[in-house]
Amino acid sequence: MYNIQVYNSIADKGLAVLNDDAYQVGDVNDADAILLRSYKLEEESIPSSVKAVARSGVGVNNIPVDDLTERGVVVFNTPGANANAVKELVLMSLIASSRNLFSAVNWTNGLQGNGSEVPKKVEAGKKGFVGTEVRGKRLGIIGVGAIGALVANDASSLGMDVIAYDPFISVNTAWQLNGDVQRANDLEDIFQTCDYITMHVPLTDKTKQMLNADAFSKMKPGMKILNFSRGELVEENELKEAIENNIVDSYVTDFPNEELLQMENVTAIPHLGASTYESEENCAAMAASQIKQFLETGNIHNSVNFPDVHMPFKGRKRLAVVHQNIPNMVGQIASLLATQSINIADMVNRSKDEWAYTLIDLDQDVLNNEDLIDLVKNIEGVLHVRVI
């Protein structure tokens, strides 16, 4: 029996993945895994029994990833599950900002009380909201992952001139991009030549405040910027100056705060990027499936702190070892098994930065599980051992 601690309201489609006799789901003791959305897990005391945490969504800022990594706990997220929802909102915002739609609707709502004069005032006032069409305009996309690639392809289909920057683009994503999407050599290609910029990158030390005074100084006057990734990607005081200097004509963000609400030319959306029923269901199902696969087979897919590892599960006793990425670790494990007359039937090892993960299928069931775990745990650099 696996115990799954659930925080937040998780879509039924996700809970259904864990709806069998092997799982107890809800508020449990000695949890094997945690399933959550935006719950602030860093404020909780996480029991030592936890082997995995899955976020039904992409951002993991509410999860103490570093602390969990040092304990050998695998943290999952669900990239791509909400990609279509975010893409649709990005494209809607891009067109709406071009047509001054947000301001125009707010102005029209202010005409209440004018009675029969409303149509006349609409005709007189609409000239103040003349916009531009997106066809033929140049869109710069920073980050071409699951969301960025969808935005690139659909914007290209709308007739936009699309250029994308992502030094870490995967081969799989590259194959999926429309052939008309151009590749930027660096961010300056985006800043200097585009009419619109949309960002689809994670928040890291390198991307924090990537749009700052230096970046704004290189942009064309009248730039429209869309941010549906993380608010901290933009230095907001310097954004305000760029707006006042007519460099930035419009900033649409999914991450409101008090300062942004007081700025001119800012449209603040209440974090609706992934807020569709379909997206919530997709994220929940993916997160639950990742927990299920990891607990039952040891395989890892979409972890933010450990490498993806997959080895077909054939029913043999399987050893799953989380360890530091240091020389001769696999050799030490193999040698230890040999001293116990245990033959290795199959094995896979993958690393990610300073951490690594090894799956080993065993031919013989010589030792009981606890003795085997204790032996492997004694190897220096091993964080966590599990027998499946």
N, C-alpha and C positions, 0 to 999 in steps of 0.2 A: 504494500500500500504506500503510495506517495502522497504526501501532504502538501497542498498548494495554498499558500497564503495569498488572498486577493485583497487589494486595496482599490478604491474607486469603483465606479460602476463599469463592469466589463460587458460588452455586447454578448448576447446569448449565443451568437454564432461562435464566439471564442470559447465560452464555457462548455459548449457542446463537444468541443474537441477533447475535453477532459472528463466527459460524462460516461465513465465506465467504472467497474468495480475496483480498478487499480488506483483510483484517485479519490482523495477527500479534498474538496475545494471549499474555501471560505475563510473563516477566522479559525485557524488551526494552531495546534501546538507542534513544536519540533518540525517546522516547515522544511521541506526539501527544496522548494522553489517559491519565488514571489512573482506574482503577476500584477502589474499596476499600470496606470496611465501617468497622471501628473502628480500623484501623491509624493510629498517630500520625504523620501526614504532616509535622507541623511539625518533626519530628526529622530529616527527609530533606532533601537538596539536590535541589530540583526543577529538572530541565533546562529550558533556554529553549525547547526544542521543544514543550513541553506547552501545549496550547491549552484544555484542559478537564479538570476533575476531577469525577467523579461518585461520590457517597456512596450506597451501597446501604443506605439508612436515612434518618432525618430529621435527627438532630443532626449538626452540622458542627464541634463543638468540637475535633475532632482534626485539623482542616484549617486552615492559616494563611490564612483567607479574605481578610483585609485586604491581606496581602502579594501574594497572587495577583491581587486586584482591581487593584492598582496596576500589575501587569504585563499586565493585559488578559485574564487567564485566567478563564474562566467556570466557576463552581462550581455543580454540580447536587446536589439531594437528591431524595428520593422520598416526598413527603407523600401520605398516603392509601393507600400500598401496604400498610402494616402496620396500617391503622386498625381493621379488624375484629378483628385479634388483640388489640390493646390494649383495644378496647371490651369484648371478652368478659372479659378479666382484670379490668377495672375493675368490671364488673357482678358478677362472681364475688366480688371482694373486698368490694364494698359489702354484698352479702347475707351473706357469711361474717362480716364484722365486726359486723353487726347481730345475728347469731345466736351470737356468741362462739365461732365454729367453730374458729378457730385455737387458742385457749386450751383449748377442750374436747378437741380431738384430742390436744394435747400432754399434757393431764392423763390421758386414757385410756391413752395409750402408757406412762405411768408406773405403770400398774397391773400391769405384767408381774411375774410371780413370785407373784401372789396366788391362782393356781390356781382352784379352784371358787368362790372368794369374789369373783371379778371381777364377775359379774352383780349380786350384792348391793351391792357397792361402787359400781357404775355407777348403780344406782337411788338409792342414798343421796346420791351426789355430783352428779348431774345438775342438781339445783336451783341449784347454784352457777353455772350457765351459762345461765340463762334469758335469752333475748334479746328482740328486738323485730322486728316485720315492717316491711318497707319500704313497703308499700302505705299511701298517705295521708301519708307523711313528705315533707318538703320537701328537695329536692336542688338545691344551687347549683352551676352549672357555670361555671367561669372559663375562657373561650376556647372558641369554637364553630367550630373548623376541622373538618377531616375526622373526627378522633376525637371531639371534643366534640359534634358534631352527631349522630353515631351513638349516643353515650351518652345524649344528651338524648331522642332518639326512643324508644329501647328502655326507658329508665327511665320515660318517660311511659306506655308500654304496660304496664309493671308496676304502674301505678296510683299512681306517685309524682307529687307536685306539683313540677314542674320549672321553675326560673328560671335564665336564662343571662345572663352578662355578656360582651360582646365589642364594644368600640367600633369594631373594624375588620372586622366580619362582612361577608362578600361577599354580593352579591345572589344568587348561585347557591346558597350555603349557606342563606341565609334562605328561599329557595323550598323547600328540602329539609326544613326543620324541621317537625315535627308542630305543628299549629295550637294545641295545648294548651300548648306551651312558652312561658313568659312571658319578657319581656325585662326585665332589671334595668337601672335607670338608672345605677347606680354600684355599686362593690364593697360599700358599706355595706348595700345591699339584700340582698346575699348573706350578709354576716357577721351581720347582726342578725336574720334571719328563718329561716335554714336549719338543718336537722338534720344535713345532710351537705354536704361541699364536695369537689368533684373538680376538679383543675386540668389544663388542656390548652393551655398557652401556651409559647412558646419562652423560653429564658433570654436576657434582655437586661439592660441597665443599669436599665431601668424595672421589670422583673419580678423582678429578683434580690431575695430575701428579702421578697417581697411579703406573705408571712404572717409577721408579726412581732408584737412586744408590743402595738403599737397595734391591729393587726387582731384579735389574740386577745381584747383587752379589749372588743371590740364583739360577740363571739360569744355565743350561747346556751350555758349550761353543758351538757356532755354531747356536744359537737360531735364528729362523726366526719369525718376528713380523709383523702382519698386523693390520693397524688401519684405519677403515672405519667408526668410530664413531665421534670422535672429536680430533683435534690435541692436545688440552691441556691435554689430558689424559697422555701424555708422557713428562717427563722432558728432553728437547732436549739436553741440555749441558751434562747431565749425560748419555744420549743415545750415544752421540758422543764418550764419554770415553769408553762405553761398546763396541762400534764398534771397536775402536782402540785397545782394549784389547781382541778382538776376541770372546767376549761373544755373541754379536749380529752379526750374519753373514749377515742378510738382514732385512731391515725395509721398508715396503711398506705402504705408507700413501696416503690418499685422500685429504690431507690438506697441500699443499706446502707452504713454506716461504723461504726467502733468505738464512737463516742459513741451512735449510735442503738441499737446492739445491747445497750447497757447500760441503756436507758430502759425504764420500765414502759409498758405499753399501746401499744407500738410493734410492728407486724408488718413485718418487713423481708423483702422478696421479692428473690431474686438476679437482678434486671434481666431479667425474663422477658417484659416487655411485648410485644415483637415476636418472641419466640422460638417461632415455629411454623414448620413446614416450608412452609406456604402463604405466610406472610409473607415468609420469606427468598427464596422463589422470585419472589414479586411484586415485591419491592424490587430484586432483581438484574435482572430483566427490564426494569423501568422505567428503572433507571440505565443499563443497556447501550443501551436504545433511545434515551435522551436523548443519549448520546455519539454514537451512529450518526447520528441526525438532525442534530446540530450539525455533525459533521465533513463530512457529505455534502451538506447543504443550507444550513448556517449558521443554521438556525432554533433558537430557544432556548425551552425549556419547563421550568419548575420550577427556575430558577436562584435562588440565594440572594443573589447580588451584582449581577446585571444583569437588565434587564427581559425579560419574555416577548415574543418577537418571532416572528411567523410570516408568511411570504410563500411562496405556492406555487412550487415549483421547476420551471421549464419548460425546463431544459437550457441556458439562456444562461450566458455567463460572469457570475459573481456576485461582487461585491465586498462583503466583510464587514468593517466598521470598528468597533472598540471605541474609544470616545473620551470625553473629559470632557463633561459636560452644560453647555456654554457657548454663548452666542449666536453665530449665524452659522456654526456648524460645518458643518451640512449645506450651506449656501450656498457655503462654501469648497470643499468636496469637489465639488459640482456645477460650480462655476466652473473648477476644475482639469481636470475631465473635458472640459469644453467647449473648453478651450485645446488639448486633444489630439484634437479633432473626434470625441469619443466621445459618443453620444447615450444618455440614460437611458431604458430601456424600462419599468422599474418601480422603485419605491423605497418603503421603510418605515423610519421612525425612531421609536424609543421610548427613554424615559429612566427612570431609577430613582435618586432622590436626586441625587448629584453625578456619576453615570456614565450613559452612553448607548450605544446600539448602532444601527448603520445598515446595512441591506442594500440593495444597488443592483444591479439586473440591467442589463447593458449590451447595447446593440444591435449594437455593432461590436467586433470582436476586433482592435483597432488595435495596441495595445502588447503585448509579452510580459508574462507575469505578474510577473516580478521588477521590471521597470521601472515597472509600474503600482503595485506595492506601495511601491517607493522613493519615488515621487512623493507618494503619499497620506501616507506616514509623515512627510514633511517638514512637514506641517501641525501647528502647535503645538496640543497637547491631544490628539493621536491617540496611543493606547496600543498598539494592535495592528491589523494589516491582514492580511487573507487573501483570496486569490482562489480561488474554487471553480469 
